[in-house]
């Protein structure tokens, strides 16, 4: 049985992320689990993650022009990016966030 190696991910600066969810829906819960796992396993301390429930904070979602849920917005470093969905494809999420492997 092969041992899976984990490689730390390097980002140029701290990632500021906001995850917009629709209450405790299954898709929202899956997105929360997936982004937390990615951040904890690969980014360590190089991120800030804010989870925003659009049912409780509709004005914040409107300000950010969030139409779909779940949506992940990378605020910093620029350019700003929005990812939509459960974030289950780690490779695509990493690439979209501009994170590179060591």
BELQUIKA-V750945 format. One record per helix or strand of 2 or more residues. SS is the DSSP state (2 for helix, 1 for strand). FROM is the first residue (numbers start at 0). LEN is the number of residues. If there is no record, write none. Layout:
ss=SS from=FROM len=LEN
ss=SS from=FROM len=LEN
//
This chain:
ss=1 from=8 len=2
ss=1 from=14 len=7
ss=2 from=25 len=18
ss=1 from=46 len=7
ss=2 from=57 len=6
ss=1 from=70 len=6
ss=1 from=80 len=4
ss=2 from=89 len=7
ss=1 from=99 len=2
//
